Amino acid sequence: MDALTITNLTKRFGDKTVLDKLNLSVPEHSIFGFIGKNGAGKTTAMKTILGLLKPDGGQITVAGERVAYGQTKTNRNIGYLPDVPEFYPYMTPYEYLVFCGKISEIPEKELKVRCLGLLELVGLKNENHRIKGFSRGMKQRLGIAQALLNRPKLLICDEPTSALDPAGRKEILDILLSAKEQTTVLFSTHILSDVENICTDAAFLDKGSIVLQGTVSKLRSIHSSKKYILEPEGRYDAEKLMQAFSGMTLNANHELEFAGESGLLFSILHFIAEQKIPVQKLEHMETPLEDLFLEVTKP
């Protein structure tokens, strides 16, 4: 069963259609990248999933249960991290999680163990300072811990890495990867490298509609690259290959790059074997998701 299913979801603000018959399926225990440019409708879709916005059409189900606007029973199955989480600054991380747990009526005997386990997961177990002194990255980590407190079936994160430095982004991505053991992760982003690093599945959102969706490996295969990198052992061998095959170019790493169908590759391999040219590397260049995204969302 899918953790989240969206069918023909439509949302308008005045005469502007923000979500236009959006269809989306998020498999259980996947890490799902919800990819779109700023203003594509990602946050609107997430708020509608949470029952905070009334759709103008369509249907949403979370763990098989239909979402109803203003009646947020389905939210017991959802953990949510907004793009800018807010906390009580005078509390410590542990105090804040205990406070949230009591509001959620988590049994006292479970609460301490659960809070400490989540703080360990996000790397804040030994952090006893007040939240007011936390960095943006530390707040994001605490936000993930709070979102996982009720053991949700779906964890939704809205642009969790957009304002972080590379080290902070890696920390958050590692945490989301670990959280996959407990739940299904849906996170919106416009940073394609984050999706390539941890996602099992992804969908491209453009002008309020899904234009492409599937596993990350399937998406890459749709736009399979016909480019290769070849690294001969010596500079003389590289020059010999460039003379024999006019489409080859030498890159900054002193590797040969070329593009073509399999017939050209076989001809090059035959030439290498015939000339007894030592080769250190031959790689098929994968198409970055960014290239695919730019292609399917171009005006």
Phi and psi restraints in degrees (value plus and minus 20) as a CYANA .aco file:
   2 ASP   PHI     -94.1   -54.1
   2 ASP   PSI     123.0   163.0
   3 ALA   PHI     -90.7   -50.7
   3 ALA   PSI     -51.3   -11.3
   4 LEU   PHI    -162.7  -122.7
   4 LEU   PSI     112.8   152.8
   5 THR   PHI    -152.1  -112.1
   5 THR   PSI     107.7   147.7
   6 ILE   PHI    -140.6  -100.6
   6 ILE   PSI     109.9   149.9
   7 THR   PHI    -147.0  -107.0
   7 THR   PSI      98.5   138.5
   8 ASN   PHI      30.5    70.5
   8 ASN   PSI      22.0    62.0
   9 LEU   PHI     -93.2   -53.2
   9 LEU   PSI     106.0   146.0
  10 THR   PHI    -147.2  -107.2
  10 THR   PSI     115.3   155.3
  11 LYS   PHI    -162.8  -122.8
  11 LYS   PSI     107.7   147.7
  12 ARG   PHI    -140.0  -100.0
  12 ARG   PSI     126.1   166.1
  13 PHE   PHI    -139.1   -99.1
  13 PHE   PSI      82.1   122.1
  14 GLY   PHI      47.0    87.0
  14 GLY   PSI    -147.4  -107.4
  15 ASP   PHI    -114.9   -74.9
  15 ASP   PSI     -12.3    27.7
  16 LYS   PHI    -119.7   -79.7
  16 LYS   PSI     102.3   142.3
  17 THR   PHI    -110.1   -70.1
  17 THR   PSI      92.5   132.5
  18 VAL   PHI    -110.9   -70.9
  18 VAL   PSI     -59.0   -19.0
  19 LEU   PHI    -140.5  -100.5
  19 LEU   PSI     105.1   145.1
  20 ASP   PHI    -140.4  -100.4
  20 ASP   PSI      70.0   110.0
  21 LYS   PHI      31.7    71.7
  21 LYS   PSI      33.3    73.3
  22 LEU   PHI     -95.1   -55.1
  22 LEU   PSI     112.1   152.1
  23 ASN   PHI    -143.3  -103.3
  23 ASN   PSI     111.9   151.9
  24 LEU   PHI    -172.9  -132.9
  24 LEU   PSI     117.8   157.8
  25 SER   PHI    -150.3  -110.3
  25 SER   PSI     105.1   145.1
  26 VAL   PHI    -133.9   -93.9
  26 VAL   PSI      90.2   130.2
  27 PRO   PHI     -85.8   -45.8
  27 PRO   PSI     130.0   170.0
  28 GLU   PHI     -80.4   -40.4
  28 GLU   PSI     122.8   162.8
  29 HIS   PHI      36.7    76.7
  29 HIS   PSI      12.1    52.1
  30 SER   PHI    -121.4   -81.4
  30 SER   PSI     143.4   183.4
  31 ILE   PHI    -129.8   -89.8
  31 ILE   PSI      88.9   128.9
  32 PHE   PHI    -128.1   -88.1
  32 PHE   PSI     100.0   140.0
  33 GLY   PHI    -110.3   -70.3
  33 GLY   PSI     101.1   141.1
  34 PHE   PHI    -122.4   -82.4
  34 PHE   PSI      78.6   118.6
  35 ILE   PHI    -123.3   -83.3
  35 ILE   PSI     112.2   152.2
  36 GLY   PHI    -190.9  -150.9
  36 GLY   PSI     135.4   175.4
  37 LYS   PHI     -86.5   -46.5
  37 LYS   PSI     144.0   184.0
  38 ASN   PHI     -79.5   -39.5
  38 ASN   PSI     110.6   150.6
  39 GLY   PHI      68.5   108.5
  39 GLY   PSI     -15.3    24.7
  40 ALA   PHI     -95.5   -55.5
  40 ALA   PSI     -37.4     2.6
  41 GLY   PHI      94.8   134.8
  41 GLY   PSI      -9.7    30.3
  42 LYS   PHI     -83.1   -43.1
  42 LYS   PSI     -70.4   -30.4
  43 THR   PHI     -85.9   -45.9
  43 THR   PSI     -58.8   -18.8
  44 THR   PHI     -80.2   -40.2
  44 THR   PSI     -63.3   -23.3
  45 ALA   PHI     -81.3   -41.3
  45 ALA   PSI     -62.9   -22.9
  46 MET   PHI     -86.9   -46.9
  46 MET   PSI     -60.8   -20.8
  47 LYS   PHI     -87.1   -47.1
  47 LYS   PSI     -50.7   -10.7
  48 THR   PHI     -91.5   -51.5
  48 THR   PSI     -58.8   -18.8
  49 ILE   PHI     -79.2   -39.2
  49 ILE   PSI     -55.9   -15.9
  50 LEU   PHI    -101.1   -61.1
  50 LEU   PSI     -21.3    18.7
  51 GLY   PHI      56.7    96.7
  51 GLY   PSI      -3.6    36.4
  52 LEU   PHI    -110.7   -70.7
  52 LEU   PSI     -37.6     2.4
  53 LEU   PHI    -145.1  -105.1
  53 LEU   PSI     120.7   160.7
  54 LYS   PHI    -106.9   -66.9
  54 LYS   PSI     100.6   140.6
  55 PRO   PHI     -93.3   -53.3
  55 PRO   PSI     135.5   175.5
  56 ASP   PHI    -112.5   -72.5
  56 ASP   PSI     -22.7    17.3
  57 GLY   PHI     157.0   197.0
  57 GLY   PSI     139.2   179.2
  58 GLY   PHI      76.9   116.9
  58 GLY   PSI    -197.4  -157.4
  59 GLN   PHI    -164.4  -124.4
  59 GLN   PSI     124.6   164.6
  60 ILE   PHI    -148.3  -108.3
  60 ILE   PSI     114.8   154.8
  61 THR   PHI    -146.8  -106.8
  61 THR   PSI     118.8   158.8
  62 VAL   PHI    -138.7   -98.7
  62 VAL   PSI     100.1   140.1
  63 ALA   PHI      32.7    72.7
  63 ALA   PSI      18.3    58.3
  64 GLY   PHI      63.6   103.6
  64 GLY   PSI     -20.9    19.1
  65 GLU   PHI    -129.7   -89.7
  65 GLU   PSI     113.3   153.3
  66 ARG   PHI     -93.4   -53.4
  66 ARG   PSI     117.0   157.0
  67 VAL   PHI    -103.0   -63.0
  67 VAL   PSI     114.9   154.9
  68 ALA   PHI    -143.3  -103.3
  68 ALA   PSI     111.6   151.6
  69 TYR   PHI     -79.3   -39.3
  69 TYR   PSI     109.4   149.4
  70 GLY   PHI      59.0    99.0
  70 GLY   PSI     -31.6     8.4
  71 GLN   PHI    -137.5   -97.5
  71 GLN   PSI      72.7   112.7
  72 THR   PHI    -114.5   -74.5
  72 THR   PSI      17.4    57.4
  73 LYS   PHI     -79.2   -39.2
  73 LYS   PSI     -53.6   -13.6
  74 THR   PHI     -86.8   -46.8
  74 THR   PSI     -38.0     2.0
  75 ASN   PHI     -89.6   -49.6
  75 ASN   PSI     -32.4     7.6
  76 ARG   PHI     -86.1   -46.1
  76 ARG   PSI     -37.5     2.5
  77 ASN   PHI    -119.6   -79.6
  77 ASN   PSI     -14.8    25.2
  78 ILE   PHI    -143.2  -103.2
  78 ILE   PSI     115.8   155.8
  79 GLY   PHI    -129.0   -89.0
  79 GLY   PSI     118.8   158.8
  80 TYR   PHI    -151.5  -111.5
  80 TYR   PSI     110.3   150.3
  81 LEU   PHI    -137.9   -97.9
  81 LEU   PSI      88.5   128.5
  82 PRO   PHI     -91.1   -51.1
  82 PRO   PSI     149.8   189.8
  83 ASP   PHI     -86.5   -46.5
  83 ASP   PSI     -49.8    -9.8
  84 VAL   PHI    -148.4  -108.4
  84 VAL   PSI      67.4   107.4
  85 PRO   PHI     -90.1   -50.1
  85 PRO   PSI     127.1   167.1
  86 GLU   PHI    -138.3   -98.3
  86 GLU   PSI     125.5   165.5
  87 PHE   PHI    -158.0  -118.0
  87 PHE   PSI     148.3   188.3
  88 TYR   PHI     -98.8   -58.8
  88 TYR   PSI      93.0   133.0
  89 PRO   PHI     -88.4   -48.4
  89 PRO   PSI     -39.6     0.4
  90 TYR   PHI    -104.8   -64.8
  90 TYR   PSI     -24.7    15.3
  91 MET   PHI    -112.2   -72.2
  91 MET   PSI     138.7   178.7
  92 THR   PHI    -107.9   -67.9
  92 THR   PSI     145.4   185.4
  93 PRO   PHI     -75.8   -35.8
  93 PRO   PSI     -63.4   -23.4
  94 TYR   PHI     -84.3   -44.3
  94 TYR   PSI     -65.2   -25.2
  95 GLU   PHI     -79.7   -39.7
  95 GLU   PSI     -59.8   -19.8
  96 TYR   PHI     -86.9   -46.9
  96 TYR   PSI     -64.2   -24.2
  97 LEU   PHI     -85.0   -45.0
  97 LEU   PSI     -59.6   -19.6
  98 VAL   PHI     -82.6   -42.6
  98 VAL   PSI     -62.6   -22.6
  99 PHE   PHI     -78.9   -38.9
  99 PHE   PSI     -67.9   -27.9
 100 CYS   PHI     -84.4   -44.4
 100 CYS   PSI     -57.9   -17.9
 101 GLY   PHI     -85.6   -45.6
 101 GLY   PSI     -57.1   -17.1
 102 LYS   PHI     -88.6   -48.6
 102 LYS   PSI     -59.1   -19.1
 103 ILE   PHI     -80.5   -40.5
 103 ILE   PSI     -58.5   -18.5
 104 SER   PHI    -102.0   -62.0
 104 SER   PSI     -19.1    20.9
 105 GLU   PHI      40.7    80.7
 105 GLU   PSI      18.5    58.5
 106 ILE   PHI     -93.2   -53.2
 106 ILE   PSI     110.9   150.9
 107 PRO   PHI     -73.5   -33.5
 107 PRO   PSI     118.9   158.9
 108 GLU   PHI     -74.2   -34.2
 108 GLU   PSI     -61.7   -21.7
 109 LYS   PHI     -88.8   -48.8
 109 LYS   PSI     -41.3    -1.3
 110 GLU   PHI    -112.1   -72.1
 110 GLU   PSI     -47.0    -7.0
 111 LEU   PHI     -82.4   -42.4
 111 LEU   PSI     -68.3   -28.3
 112 LYS   PHI     -80.5   -40.5
 112 LYS   PSI     -66.9   -26.9
 113 VAL   PHI     -82.5   -42.5
 113 VAL   PSI     -62.3   -22.3
 114 ARG   PHI     -86.2   -46.2
 114 ARG   PSI     -62.4   -22.4
 115 CYS   PHI     -84.5   -44.5
 115 CYS   PSI     -64.7   -24.7
 116 LEU   PHI     -85.7   -45.7
 116 LEU   PSI     -57.9   -17.9
 117 GLY   PHI     -84.3   -44.3
 117 GLY   PSI     -60.6   -20.6
 118 LEU   PHI     -90.7   -50.7
 118 LEU   PSI     -58.2   -18.2
 119 LEU   PHI     -84.5   -44.5
 119 LEU   PSI     -54.4   -14.4
 120 GLU   PHI     -88.2   -48.2
 120 GLU   PSI     -61.0   -21.0
 121 LEU   PHI     -77.8   -37.8
 121 LEU   PSI     -60.8   -20.8
 122 VAL   PHI    -116.6   -76.6
 122 VAL   PSI     -13.3    26.7
 123 GLY   PHI      56.7    96.7
 123 GLY   PSI       7.8    47.8
 124 LEU   PHI    -141.8  -101.8
 124 LEU   PSI      -4.5    35.5
 125 LYS   PHI     -81.3   -41.3
 125 LYS   PSI     -55.9   -15.9
 126 ASN   PHI    -120.5   -80.5
 126 ASN   PSI      -5.7    34.3
 127 GLU   PHI    -115.2   -75.2
 127 GLU   PSI      85.4   125.4
 128 ASN   PHI    -128.6   -88.6
 128 ASN   PSI     -10.3    29.7
 129 HIS   PHI     -99.0   -59.0
 129 HIS   PSI     143.4   183.4
 130 ARG   PHI     -90.4   -50.4
 130 ARG   PSI     127.9   167.9
 131 ILE   PHI     -83.6   -43.6
 131 ILE   PSI     -45.5    -5.5
 132 LYS   PHI     -79.2   -39.2
 132 LYS   PSI     -42.8    -2.8
 133 GLY   PHI    -116.1   -76.1
 133 GLY   PSI     -11.7    28.3
 134 PHE   PHI     -97.6   -57.6
 134 PHE   PSI     127.4   167.4
 135 SER   PHI     -96.0   -56.0
 135 SER   PSI     150.8   190.8
 136 ARG   PHI     -80.3   -40.3
 136 ARG   PSI     -61.4   -21.4
 137 GLY   PHI     -85.8   -45.8
 137 GLY   PSI     -59.5   -19.5
 138 MET   PHI     -85.0   -45.0
 138 MET   PSI     -58.4   -18.4
 139 LYS   PHI     -86.2   -46.2
 139 LYS   PSI     -57.7   -17.7
 140 GLN   PHI     -83.5   -43.5
 140 GLN   PSI     -60.6   -20.6
 141 ARG   PHI     -85.6   -45.6
 141 ARG   PSI     -62.6   -22.6
 142 LEU   PHI     -84.4   -44.4
 142 LEU   PSI     -57.4   -17.4
 143 GLY   PHI     -81.3   -41.3
 143 GLY   PSI     -58.3   -18.3
 144 ILE   PHI     -86.6   -46.6
 144 ILE   PSI     -62.1   -22.1
 145 ALA   PHI     -79.4   -39.4
 145 ALA   PSI     -64.9   -24.9
 146 GLN   PHI     -84.0   -44.0
 146 GLN   PSI     -59.3   -19.3
 147 ALA   PHI     -87.8   -47.8
 147 ALA   PSI     -45.3    -5.3
 148 LEU   PHI    -112.2   -72.2
 148 LEU   PSI     -22.5    17.5
 149 LEU   PHI     -78.6   -38.6
 149 LEU   PSI     -59.0   -19.0
 150 ASN   PHI    -109.7   -69.7
 150 ASN   PSI      -6.0    34.0
 151 ARG   PHI      31.8    71.8
 151 ARG   PSI      39.4    79.4
 152 PRO   PHI     -90.7   -50.7
 152 PRO   PSI     136.8   176.8
 153 LYS   PHI    -103.8   -63.8
 153 LYS   PSI     -37.3     2.7
 154 LEU   PHI    -159.3  -119.3
 154 LEU   PSI     103.6   143.6
 155 LEU   PHI    -126.0   -86.0
 155 LEU   PSI      98.9   138.9
 156 ILE   PHI    -127.9   -87.9
 156 ILE   PSI     105.6   145.6
 157 CYS   PHI    -144.6  -104.6
 157 CYS   PSI     103.9   143.9
 158 ASP   PHI    -117.2   -77.2
 158 ASP   PSI      86.8   126.8
 159 GLU   PHI      29.6    69.6
 159 GLU   PSI      36.7    76.7
 160 PRO   PHI     -89.0   -49.0
 160 PRO   PSI     -38.0     2.0
 161 THR   PHI    -136.9   -96.9
 161 THR   PSI     -15.1    24.9
 162 SER   PHI     -84.4   -44.4
 162 SER   PSI     -50.8   -10.8
 163 ALA   PHI    -128.9   -88.9
 163 ALA   PSI      -3.3    36.7
 164 LEU   PHI    -124.2   -84.2
 164 LEU   PSI     134.7   174.7
 165 ASP   PHI     -96.7   -56.7
 165 ASP   PSI     150.0   190.0
 166 PRO   PHI     -74.6   -34.6
 166 PRO   PSI     -59.6   -19.6
 167 ALA   PHI     -86.3   -46.3
 167 ALA   PSI     -63.2   -23.2
 168 GLY   PHI     -85.0   -45.0
 168 GLY   PSI     -58.6   -18.6
 169 ARG   PHI     -82.2   -42.2
 169 ARG   PSI     -63.9   -23.9
 170 LYS   PHI     -82.6   -42.6
 170 LYS   PSI     -60.0   -20.0
 171 GLU   PHI     -79.5   -39.5
 171 GLU   PSI     -66.5   -26.5
 172 ILE   PHI     -85.4   -45.4
 172 ILE   PSI     -62.9   -22.9
 173 LEU   PHI     -83.1   -43.1
 173 LEU   PSI     -59.3   -19.3
 174 ASP   PHI     -83.9   -43.9
 174 ASP   PSI     -58.5   -18.5
 175 ILE   PHI     -86.0   -46.0
 175 ILE   PSI     -64.5   -24.5
 176 LEU   PHI     -82.3   -42.3
 176 LEU   PSI     -56.9   -16.9
 177 LEU   PHI     -83.8   -43.8
 177 LEU   PSI     -60.4   -20.4
 178 SER   PHI     -88.1   -48.1
 178 SER   PSI     -55.8   -15.8
 179 ALA   PHI     -86.7   -46.7
 179 ALA   PSI     -39.8     0.2
 180 LYS   PHI     -78.4   -38.4
 180 LYS   PSI     -46.4    -6.4
 181 GLU   PHI     -87.5   -47.5
 181 GLU   PSI     -45.5    -5.5
 182 GLN   PHI    -120.3   -80.3
 182 GLN   PSI     -47.3    -7.3
 183 THR   PHI    -174.9  -134.9
 183 THR   PSI    -199.8  -159.8
 184 THR   PHI    -117.1   -77.1
 184 THR   PSI     115.4   155.4
 185 VAL   PHI    -131.9   -91.9
 185 VAL   PSI     104.9   144.9
 186 LEU   PHI    -139.2   -99.2
 186 LEU   PSI      98.3   138.3
 187 PHE   PHI    -152.3  -112.3
 187 PHE   PSI     116.4   156.4
 188 SER   PHI    -108.0   -68.0
 188 SER   PSI     128.1   168.1
 189 THR   PHI    -185.1  -145.1
 189 THR   PSI     140.8   180.8
 190 HIS   PHI    -140.1  -100.1
 190 HIS   PSI     -10.3    29.7
 191 ILE   PHI    -118.4   -78.4
 191 ILE   PSI      80.8   120.8
 192 LEU   PHI     -88.5   -48.5
 192 LEU   PSI     -48.9    -8.9
 193 SER   PHI     -85.9   -45.9
 193 SER   PSI     -51.6   -11.6
 194 ASP   PHI     -82.7   -42.7
 194 ASP   PSI     -60.6   -20.6
 195 VAL   PHI     -84.6   -44.6
 195 VAL   PSI     -64.5   -24.5
 196 GLU   PHI     -84.0   -44.0
 196 GLU   PSI     -50.5   -10.5
 197 ASN   PHI     -93.3   -53.3
 197 ASN   PSI     -58.8   -18.8
 198 ILE   PHI    -150.2  -110.2
 198 ILE   PSI     -34.8     5.2
 199 CYS   PHI    -100.5   -60.5
 199 CYS   PSI     122.9   162.9
 200 THR   PHI    -111.0   -71.0
 200 THR   PSI     -51.2   -11.2
 201 ASP   PHI    -158.4  -118.4
 201 ASP   PSI     141.9   181.9
 202 ALA   PHI    -179.1  -139.1
 202 ALA   PSI     139.9   179.9
 203 ALA   PHI    -160.4  -120.4
 203 ALA   PSI     121.0   161.0
 204 PHE   PHI    -119.7   -79.7
 204 PHE   PSI     104.0   144.0
 205 LEU   PHI    -125.1   -85.1
 205 LEU   PSI     109.3   149.3
 206 ASP   PHI    -164.2  -124.2
 206 ASP   PSI     105.2   145.2
 207 LYS   PHI      33.2    73.2
 207 LYS   PSI      18.5    58.5
 208 GLY   PHI      62.9   102.9
 208 GLY   PSI     -15.6    24.4
 209 SER   PHI    -149.3  -109.3
 209 SER   PSI     133.4   173.4
 210 ILE   PHI    -101.5   -61.5
 210 ILE   PSI     100.7   140.7
 211 VAL   PHI    -119.5   -79.5
 211 VAL   PSI     -36.6     3.4
 212 LEU   PHI    -182.0  -142.0
 212 LEU   PSI     118.7   158.7
 213 GLN   PHI    -172.0  -132.0
 213 GLN   PSI     125.2   165.2
 214 GLY   PHI     140.3   180.3
 214 GLY   PSI    -193.4  -153.4
 215 THR   PHI     -86.8   -46.8
 215 THR   PSI     135.2   175.2
 216 VAL   PHI     -82.0   -42.0
 216 VAL   PSI     -59.6   -19.6
 217 SER   PHI     -84.4   -44.4
 217 SER   PSI     -57.7   -17.7
 218 LYS   PHI     -87.7   -47.7
 218 LYS   PSI     -61.5   -21.5
 219 LEU   PHI     -81.7   -41.7
 219 LEU   PSI     -60.5   -20.5
 220 ARG   PHI     -83.9   -43.9
 220 ARG   PSI     -59.0   -19.0
 221 SER   PHI     -89.1   -49.1
 221 SER   PSI     -46.1    -6.1
 222 ILE   PHI     -80.6   -40.6
 222 ILE   PSI     -56.2   -16.2
 223 HIS   PHI    -140.0  -100.0
 223 HIS   PSI      30.7    70.7
 224 SER   PHI     -80.5   -40.5
 224 SER   PSI     112.5   152.5
 225 SER   PHI     -95.6   -55.6
 225 SER   PSI     127.7   167.7
 226 LYS   PHI    -134.0   -94.0
 226 LYS   PSI       8.3    48.3
 227 LYS   PHI    -126.1   -86.1
 227 LYS   PSI     128.1   168.1
 228 TYR   PHI    -155.4  -115.4
 228 TYR   PSI     136.4   176.4
 229 ILE   PHI    -140.1  -100.1
 229 ILE   PSI     111.1   151.1
 230 LEU   PHI    -148.4  -108.4
 230 LEU   PSI     109.3   149.3
 231 GLU   PHI    -141.5  -101.5
 231 GLU   PSI      79.3   119.3
 232 PRO   PHI     -92.0   -52.0
 232 PRO   PSI     142.7   182.7
 233 GLU   PHI     -91.3   -51.3
 233 GLU   PSI     -56.1   -16.1
 234 GLY   PHI    -142.3  -102.3
 234 GLY   PSI     136.6   176.6
 235 ARG   PHI     -84.8   -44.8
 235 ARG   PSI     -55.7   -15.7
 236 TYR   PHI     -83.0   -43.0
 236 TYR   PSI     -59.7   -19.7
 237 ASP   PHI     -85.5   -45.5
 237 ASP   PSI     -55.8   -15.8
 238 ALA   PHI     -83.9   -43.9
 238 ALA   PSI     -63.1   -23.1
 239 GLU   PHI     -84.7   -44.7
 239 GLU   PSI     -58.8   -18.8
 240 LYS   PHI     -82.5   -42.5
 240 LYS   PSI     -61.6   -21.6
 241 LEU   PHI     -87.6   -47.6
 241 LEU   PSI     -59.5   -19.5
 242 MET   PHI     -86.6   -46.6
 242 MET   PSI     -52.7   -12.7
 243 GLN   PHI     -90.5   -50.5
 243 GLN   PSI     -54.8   -14.8
 244 ALA   PHI     -99.0   -59.0
 244 ALA   PSI     -49.5    -9.5
 245 PHE   PHI    -150.5  -110.5
 245 PHE   PSI      83.9   123.9
 246 SER   PHI     -84.4   -44.4
 246 SER   PSI     -41.6    -1.6
 247 GLY   PHI    -101.5   -61.5
 247 GLY   PSI     -20.7    19.3
 248 MET   PHI    -103.6   -63.6
 248 MET   PSI     122.0   162.0
 249 THR   PHI    -151.0  -111.0
 249 THR   PSI     133.2   173.2
 250 LEU   PHI    -118.2   -78.2
 250 LEU   PSI     103.6   143.6
 251 ASN   PHI    -109.6   -69.6
 251 ASN   PSI    -197.2  -157.2
 252 ALA   PHI     -85.1   -45.1
 252 ALA   PSI     -41.8    -1.8
 253 ASN   PHI    -113.1   -73.1
 253 ASN   PSI      -7.0    33.0
 254 HIS   PHI      41.3    81.3
 254 HIS   PSI      16.7    56.7
 255 GLU   PHI    -132.0   -92.0
 255 GLU   PSI     130.8   170.8
 256 LEU   PHI    -108.5   -68.5
 256 LEU   PSI     114.1   154.1
 257 GLU   PHI    -136.9   -96.9
 257 GLU   PSI     120.9   160.9
 258 PHE   PHI    -173.6  -133.6
 258 PHE   PSI     139.7   179.7
 259 ALA   PHI    -151.7  -111.7
 259 ALA   PSI     126.5   166.5
 260 GLY   PHI     144.7   184.7
 260 GLY   PSI     154.0   194.0
 261 GLU   PHI     -95.8   -55.8
 261 GLU   PSI     154.1   194.1
 262 SER   PHI     -80.4   -40.4
 262 SER   PSI     -48.4    -8.4
 263 GLY   PHI     -80.5   -40.5
 263 GLY   PSI     -60.3   -20.3
 264 LEU   PHI     -86.3   -46.3
 264 LEU   PSI     -62.5   -22.5
 265 LEU   PHI     -79.6   -39.6
 265 LEU   PSI     -63.6   -23.6
 266 PHE   PHI     -84.2   -44.2
 266 PHE   PSI     -56.7   -16.7
 267 SER   PHI     -84.8   -44.8
 267 SER   PSI     -61.0   -21.0
 268 ILE   PHI     -86.0   -46.0
 268 ILE   PSI     -62.8   -22.8
 269 LEU   PHI     -83.9   -43.9
 269 LEU   PSI     -58.5   -18.5
 270 HIS   PHI     -84.0   -44.0
 270 HIS   PSI     -61.6   -21.6
 271 PHE   PHI     -83.6   -43.6
 271 PHE   PSI     -62.9   -22.9
 272 ILE   PHI     -81.6   -41.6
 272 ILE   PSI     -63.3   -23.3
 273 ALA   PHI     -87.7   -47.7
 273 ALA   PSI     -60.6   -20.6
 274 GLU   PHI     -86.4   -46.4
 274 GLU   PSI     -59.8   -19.8
 275 GLN   PHI    -109.1   -69.1
 275 GLN   PSI     -22.9    17.1
 276 LYS   PHI      35.2    75.2
 276 LYS   PSI      30.8    70.8
 277 ILE   PHI    -109.8   -69.8
 277 ILE   PSI     101.2   141.2
 278 PRO   PHI     -89.4   -49.4
 278 PRO   PSI     112.2   152.2
 279 VAL   PHI    -141.9  -101.9
 279 VAL   PSI     110.6   150.6
 280 GLN   PHI    -109.9   -69.9
 280 GLN   PSI     -49.2    -9.2
 281 LYS   PHI    -177.2  -137.2
 281 LYS   PSI     120.1   160.1
 282 LEU   PHI    -159.5  -119.5
 282 LEU   PSI      97.0   137.0
 283 GLU   PHI    -148.7  -108.7
 283 GLU   PSI     122.8   162.8
 284 HIS   PHI    -106.1   -66.1
 284 HIS   PSI     104.8   144.8
 285 MET   PHI    -102.1   -62.1
 285 MET   PSI      98.0   138.0
 286 GLU   PHI     -92.9   -52.9
 286 GLU   PSI     125.3   165.3
 287 THR   PHI     -97.3   -57.3
 287 THR   PSI     103.1   143.1
 288 PRO   PHI     -82.5   -42.5
 288 PRO   PSI     126.3   166.3
 289 LEU   PHI     -78.7   -38.7
 289 LEU   PSI     -49.0    -9.0
 290 GLU   PHI     -80.5   -40.5
 290 GLU   PSI     -61.1   -21.1
 291 ASP   PHI     -83.8   -43.8
 291 ASP   PSI     -62.4   -22.4
 292 LEU   PHI     -85.0   -45.0
 292 LEU   PSI     -62.9   -22.9
 293 PHE   PHI     -81.3   -41.3
 293 PHE   PSI     -63.9   -23.9
 294 LEU   PHI     -84.0   -44.0
 294 LEU   PSI     -54.0   -14.0
 295 GLU   PHI     -89.6   -49.6
 295 GLU   PSI     -64.4   -24.4
 296 VAL   PHI    -102.3   -62.3
 296 VAL   PSI     -32.8     7.2
 297 THR   PHI    -132.2   -92.2
 297 THR   PSI     -10.7    29.3
 298 LYS   PHI     -88.6   -48.6
 298 LYS   PSI     127.8   167.8
